Amino acid sequence: MTAPASFSVLHTESSPSLGGQELRILLEMEQLSGRGIHSVLAARPGTPIIEEARRRGLTTYAVPLRFNLDPLSMWQLARIIKRHRIRVVNAHNSKDGWNAAPVARLMGVKVIRARHIANPIRAGRSSRLIYGPLCDAVMTTSESIKAHLVERGIPADKITSVPTGIDIARFESATPGSLRTDLGIPAGVPLVGQVAVLRGDKGPESFVRAAQRLIEAGSDAWFVLVGEGPSRKKVERLLAEHGHADRIKLAGFRRDIPAVLADLDLFVLAAHASEGVPQAVLQAHAARRPVITTDRGGITEVAIDRKTALVVPPRNPAALADAIQTLLASPRMAADLAAGGHALVRSRHTLEHMLDKMEAMYRGLLEQH
């Protein structure tokens, strides 16, 4: 049998963060290389994704991406496309999309406009352009994002939903202990954690307020926020004003997420804004951690209330605290939810499933004329 033809893909990303969206790009770049799909990244200079991509040995270029239709960025992207004989451009954000898509179009290169977030797109002409004539296909990370785009007039047959896949073995085999040791958390106490960028839409302040309520009500649990981001100072002020910083820890950015999850007794995602399908929830399922989330966007595609998670309203620390206390007091319920989440990830959200769908999407585009 003849091996599938090799080709190159350019990923563009103008985000200043390093969260689930950016980590998914890097994961795909690494994993698809074994299938003959060679990846190149163009991102803004000095951003965390540039640094992490270089640390992983990925082919990476710093491009300004200062504003839409930036002549310098467009010129640099054209050079990258030509140098690496790029066949498909996958644009992951707004500024990079508006620079990469017109260049790719002029050079006869296929374009995917990826949509990772569930924020509503504008209803104006610019959105109809970037998701219409300026791309060949749209990739979303959840069915809820796809449904929103269809409501905005993007043809359903142009959109493919590909949630992030999880390397389940990494999370099943992780050894606990490192997070508790690093933060001085006793081995025998319950530990509740959120793993997410410290950003307002992820609800870190709701998490802290729920934790403070529980501690003041006499809970012996400890709490940890794992991640870094622009809301750190707000969280620190909240702890300084209302106390309990000794029991509510800020762990910062960590690379050992499987080991982090192995240390948790309960995983929380207190998101305020609509999400795609969050990697962190899938990772918690893979690690067999009981999950509590809010009912935002694509979260509920994998956090199914009373089956794979407890689901509470957003911006409601009291409801979140009640759900945490319920699961800490009900080991059987917690174990049942964890088992349900693990089964869901195994059936629909493995890394191989994601890679199969992305490979099919790329190769299918190249077969079009």
N, C-alpha and C positions, 0 to 999 in steps of 0.2 A: 504494500500500500504506500502511495506517495505521501510524504509528510506535508502538512499544510504549509502554504507559503508564508515566509516571514515578512514582516513589515514594521514600520515605526509609527508610534502615536505621540503627539505632543499634548501634554496636560498643561493648562494654564490656570493659575490661581492667584488672585489679588488680595486674599484675606490676610489680615495681620495676626491671626490667631493660630494656635496649634491644637485643634480639637478633633472631634470625630470625623468631620468632613476632610480635613487635611490628612489625618492619619489613614483614612480610607484610600486617598489618592496614592499615598506612598505604598500601602499594602498591595494595591492593584499593580503598581509599577514593578514591585519586586516579584510578585507571584506570576504575572502573565509572561515574564521573560522566558520561563520554561516552556511556554506554548508558542514561541516564535513571535511574540509581540513585544517589540523593544520600545521602551518608554523614555521620554525626555520631559523634564519639568521646566517651565518658565514661571517664575514668581518674583515678587517684589524684593529688592535687596534688603538684607538685614532682618527679614521676617523669620519666625521660628521654623516654618516649613522648609525654607532654603537651608538653614543650618542642619535640620534633621535629615533632609535628603542627602546632603553632602556627607553627613556622618555615616549614612547607610551605603555610601558609594554609588549613588544614583547620578545619572547625567543631568546636570542642573545649570540653569542660566538665570542670572539676575536681570530682570527687565523692569523699567520704572513703573509702568502701568499707573501713571499719575492721574489720568482722567480718561474719559471715553474719547476714542479716536485721537490718541496721543501719537503724533507723527514719529517721534523717536522710538516709542515702543513698537509701533507697527513695522518700522524699518527693521528693528532688531528681530522681531518675530519672523519676518520674511526671510531673514538670513538663517535663522534656526531651521525653519521649514526646508529651505533649500539645502543646507549643510547635511541634515539628517534624512533627507528624502522622506519627509513626513507624509503619510497617507491619510491620517485622520487627526483632527484637532478636537480635544475634549476640553471645553471651556467650563470652568466650575463656578465662576462668580461674575458679577456684573461688569466691572471695569475691564477685566481680562477678556471677557466675552466680546465686549464692544471694540476691543483692539484686535483680537485674534480672528474673529469670524469674518470680517470684511477682507482681511489679508488672505485667509485660507480660500475664501470664495474666489478671489481674483487669481489665485494660483492653482485652482482646480482641485483643491483638497477638501475631503469630506469633513463636515462639522457636526459635532454633538454639543448641544447645550445642556449641561447637567444642572439639575435643580435639587439641592440637598435639603433646603429649609422649606418650612410650610408657610412662611409669611406670604400674604397675598401679593401677587404681581400687579403692577399698575395696569389699568385698563386701557391705557392710551396706545398711540401709534408705535412708540418705541418698543413696547413689549411684543406687539404683533410682528414687528420686524425681527427682533432677536430670536423669538421662538418660532418664527415663520420662515420667510425667504432666506434669512441669514444662517439657517442651520438645516441639516438633513434629517436629524433625529433629536429627540429630547429624552434624556434619562433622568428619572426621579428615583428617590430612595424609599418611597412609600406609595401605596395606592391612594392615600388621602391627598398627597401632593399632586398626583396624576389627576385625580378627580377635580381638584381646584383649577388646574390648567385647562381641563376640558370645559369647565364652566366659563373660563375666560376666552373660549373660542379656539383653543389649540386642538387640532384633530386627534382623537384618541388613538388612531392607528399610527400616529407619528411618535407616540410616547411609550417608552418601556420602563416599567418599574423594576429596579434591581436593588433591593435592600442589601446592606453590608452583610457579608458572611463572616462567620466566626470559626476560627481554628479551635474546635472544641477540645481537642486533646491537651492543648496548652493550659486550659482552665481547669480541666478535670484533674490534672496531675500536679498542680501547684502546691508548694509547701507553705503552710502558714507560719507566722511568727515574726517576719521581718518588720511589718508595719508597727505592730505593738511594741517591739523592741526599740525601734527608732524613735517612737513618740513617747515611750515610757508608760504605755498603757498596760495595766495588769492583765495577766493571762486569763484570769477567771471571770472577768466582768463582761457583760454583753457589750458588743461594739456595733454601732449603727453608722453607716457611711454613705456619702454621696460621692461619685466619681464623675466629674464634669468640669469643663472650663468655668472658672469663677467669673460669671457674667450674669447680669440681671435676669435674662430670660431663662436661665437654668434654675432660678429660685434659691440661691444659697442663703439669702436672708430668711426665707420661709423655713428652710431647714434649721437654721440657727435658732429662730424663735420657737419652733416646735421642740427642739432639744432643751432650751431653757425652761419651757413649761414643764417638761417631764422631770428634769432635775429638781426643780422647785417643788414638784409633787412627790418627790421621794424616790424616783427611779434610780437604780444603781448603774444604769447604762452609761457608757461613754460614747462620744460622737466625733466623727472626723469628716472633714471636707478634703477630698483629694483632687487637686487641680490648681491651676494658676490662671489669673486673668484680671480684667479691669475692675472687678467688684471686690477685690481683696481688701482695699482700704475701708470700704463700707462695712464689710463683715468684721474687720478689726474694731471699728468704732462701735458696732453693735455689741460686741463682746466686752469692750471697755465700759460701755454705758450700763449694760444690764448683767454683766458678770458671767461666771462659769467658764472662763477661758481655760481653766485647769482641766475641765472635762470635755470641752469642745475644741478639738485640735484642727489646725490648718496644716495639712501635710505638704502642700505645694505640688508641683509637677513630679510625677514618678513614672518610670518606665516599667516597673515590675507589677503591672496591673493584675495579672493572674494571682500573684502572691498577696497583693492587697485584698482582692476579693476573698481569698482563702481565709484571711484574718477576720472578715466581717461576719457578724451573725445575721445582719439584715442590711439590704441595699435599698437606698431611696433615690428617686429622681423627682425633685419638687418643681419641675419646669412650669413657668408661667405662660410662655408662648408656645404656639403650635410647633411641633417637631416633625421630622421624618421618622424613620424607625431608628431609635437611638442605639448606637453600638454598645453603650454602657449597659443598657437593659439586657441586650442579647448576651453580653459577656457575663453578666450576673446570672442569667439563666444557665449558661454553659457551666458556670462554676457551682451550680446548685445552691445559689443564695436566694432566700425569700426576698421578694421585691414589693415595694410600695411606690406607686407613681401617681402623677396627675393625669387627668383625661384630656390631654392636648394632642390633637392631630394624629400622626402615625404611631404615637406611643401605644394607643389602645389596640393596634394591630397585633402587638406582641405581649402587651400587659392586659390580659383579659380578666376582668374583675371576678374574683373568687375562683378563678381557674388557674391562672398563671401569676397573679399578683393581686394586691389590694389597690384599688384605684380611688383617689380622693380628688375633690375640687382643687384647682390651683389657688394660690394666694390665701390659703386657709390653714395657718399653723396649728389651730386647735384640732381640725380634722386630721391633719397629718400626725400630730402627737397621739391622738386616739388610735389611729391605725398602727403606729409603731408599738404602742403599749399592748394592743390586741395581739400582735404577732409575737412579741416578747413573752407574753403570758400564755400563748397557745402553741407550744412546740409542734403539735400534730398538724395544726392548720398551716404553720410555716413550712413544715416538711412537705405537705401535700402541694402547696403552691410552688415550691422549689422543684418538685418532681414534674409538675405540669409545665413549668417554664423550660426545663431541660428537654422534655420530650418535644416541645414546640420547636426549639432551636435545632434539634437533631433532624426533625422532619422537613424543615423549610429554610433554615438560615445557616447552613454550613458554608465554609469558605469555598468549597468546591462548587456549590450551587451558584454562588456569586460569580466565580471565575467563568463557569460554563456560560452564564447569561451574558457577561461582558464580552467574552470571546465571540459568541454568536452575534452579538450586536455589531462589533467591529467588522467581522468578516462579512456579515450580511450587507453592511454599508458598501464595502468594496466591490461586492457583486452587482450593485446597482449601477446603472449607466445614466 
